[in-house]
Amino acid sequence: MAALEMDDEGLKALVDTFYARVRADGALGPIFNDAIPDWPEHLDKLAAFWSSVMLTSGRYKGQPVPAHMKHKDRITPALFDRWLALWAQTTGELMTPGAAAVLQDRAARIAQSLQLALFFRLDDQPIPGPARRNADATDLPQRSLLP
């Protein structure tokens, strides 16, 4: 089988194949199948997303973070790892090596951004370093600037 082209048609075929695998996956399938009421419409939206990401087509008009936030209670970091592994396998099989590498890199960056949006909360993080207190000049190390 010849590698898919990095164009709208090739990206659509990639998305269709990949999400057929996602839907059949034991870990990802139940979550996606419960969340997506209209797969043909969703696949078109995902193809537009990847067209916008890879071809700068501007076709995608959605908001991925709020869409994923709706399902935050069922999404875990491990599921992102599973999604990325399946994406790497599918892109590796269907695309040229160079295109697969770029698609995998973009997917990893997108996954990282989504995970930060879903799971990271600054108020949950301890302040690093020694206990914070109001510092004044007497707290600073004293050092002479003269030899």
C-alpha positions as CSV (number, residue, x, y, z in Angstrom):
1,M,0.0,0.0,0.0
2,A,1.4,3.4,-0.9
3,A,1.8,6.0,1.8
4,L,-1.0,8.5,2.2
5,E,-0.3,12.1,1.1
6,M,-0.1,14.9,3.5
7,D,-3.2,16.6,2.0
8,D,-6.8,16.9,3.0
9,E,-7.7,13.5,1.4
10,G,-4.7,11.7,3.0
11,L,-5.4,13.3,6.4
12,K,-9.1,12.3,6.2
13,A,-8.1,8.7,5.4
14,L,-5.7,8.7,8.3
15,V,-8.3,10.1,10.7
16,D,-10.9,7.5,9.6
17,T,-8.5,4.6,10.0
18,F,-7.1,5.8,13.3
19,Y,-10.5,6.4,14.9
20,A,-11.8,3.1,13.7
21,R,-8.9,1.6,15.8
22,V,-9.7,3.9,18.7
23,R,-13.4,2.8,18.7
24,A,-12.3,-0.8,18.8
25,D,-9.6,-0.3,21.5
26,G,-10.4,-1.8,24.9
27,A,-9.4,1.3,26.9
28,L,-10.2,4.1,24.5
29,G,-13.3,2.7,22.8
30,P,-15.8,2.9,25.6
31,I,-14.9,6.5,26.4
32,F,-15.0,7.7,22.8
33,N,-18.0,5.7,21.9
34,D,-19.9,7.1,24.9
35,A,-18.8,10.7,24.1
36,I,-19.4,10.8,20.4
37,P,-23.1,10.6,19.3
38,D,-22.5,11.2,15.6
39,W,-19.2,9.6,14.3
40,P,-19.4,10.7,10.7
41,E,-19.8,14.4,11.8
42,H,-17.0,14.0,14.4
43,L,-14.7,12.4,11.9
44,D,-15.2,15.4,9.6
45,K,-14.5,17.7,12.4
46,L,-11.3,15.8,13.3
47,A,-10.2,15.8,9.6
48,A,-10.7,19.6,9.6
49,F,-8.7,19.8,12.8
50,W,-5.7,17.9,11.4
51,S,-6.0,19.9,8.1
52,S,-5.7,23.1,10.2
53,V,-2.8,21.8,12.2
54,M,-0.8,20.3,9.4
55,L,-1.8,22.3,6.3
56,T,-2.8,25.6,8.1
57,S,-6.1,25.4,6.2
58,G,-8.1,27.1,8.9
59,R,-10.9,24.6,8.4
60,Y,-11.3,23.7,12.1
61,K,-13.4,26.1,14.1
62,G,-13.9,24.1,17.3
63,Q,-12.5,24.4,20.8
64,P,-10.7,21.2,21.9
65,V,-10.2,22.1,25.6
66,P,-13.8,22.7,26.5
67,A,-14.8,19.6,24.4
68,H,-12.4,17.4,26.4
69,M,-13.3,19.1,29.8
70,K,-16.8,17.7,29.4
71,H,-15.3,14.2,29.9
72,K,-12.6,15.0,32.4
73,D,-14.0,12.5,34.9
74,R,-13.2,9.7,32.5
75,I,-9.9,10.8,31.0
76,T,-6.6,9.9,32.6
77,P,-2.9,10.6,31.6
78,A,-2.6,6.9,30.8
79,L,-5.3,7.2,28.2
80,F,-3.3,10.0,26.5
81,D,-0.4,7.6,26.4
82,R,-2.5,4.9,24.9
83,W,-4.0,7.3,22.3
84,L,-0.5,8.5,21.4
85,A,0.8,4.9,21.0
86,L,-2.1,4.1,18.7
87,W,-1.5,7.3,16.8
88,A,2.2,6.5,16.4
89,Q,1.3,3.0,15.1
90,T,-1.3,4.2,12.6
91,T,0.7,7.1,11.3
92,G,3.8,4.9,11.0
93,E,1.8,2.4,8.9
94,L,0.0,4.8,6.7
95,M,2.3,7.8,6.2
96,T,5.8,8.3,4.9
97,P,8.4,8.2,7.8
98,G,8.9,12.0,7.6
99,A,5.1,12.8,7.7
100,A,4.6,10.2,10.4
101,A,7.3,11.8,12.6
102,V,5.7,15.3,12.2
103,L,2.2,14.0,12.9
104,Q,3.5,12.2,16.0
105,D,5.3,15.3,17.2
106,R,2.3,17.5,16.8
107,A,0.0,15.0,18.5
108,A,2.4,14.8,21.5
109,R,2.4,18.6,21.8
110,I,-1.4,18.7,21.5
111,A,-1.7,16.0,24.1
112,Q,0.6,17.8,26.5
113,S,-1.4,21.0,26.1
114,L,-4.7,19.2,26.7
115,Q,-3.3,17.4,29.8
116,L,-2.1,20.7,31.2
117,A,-5.6,22.1,30.7
118,L,-7.3,19.1,32.2
119,F,-5.0,18.1,35.1
120,F,-2.7,21.0,36.1
121,R,-3.8,23.4,38.7
122,L,-1.4,26.0,40.1
123,D,-3.2,26.1,43.4
124,D,-2.6,22.4,43.9
125,Q,1.1,22.7,43.6
126,P,3.4,23.3,46.6
127,I,5.6,26.3,46.4
128,P,9.1,25.0,45.7
129,G,12.1,25.9,47.8
130,P,12.3,27.0,51.4
131,A,9.2,28.4,53.2
132,R,8.3,31.7,51.8
133,R,8.3,34.8,54.0
134,N,8.6,38.5,53.5
135,A,12.2,39.1,52.6
136,D,14.0,42.3,53.3
137,A,17.6,43.4,52.7
138,T,18.8,41.7,56.0
139,D,17.8,38.3,54.5
140,L,20.3,38.7,51.6
141,P,23.8,37.3,51.9
142,Q,26.3,40.1,52.6
143,R,29.1,40.3,50.1
144,S,31.6,43.0,49.6
145,L,32.0,44.3,46.1
146,L,35.5,45.6,47.0
147,P,38.6,43.3,46.7
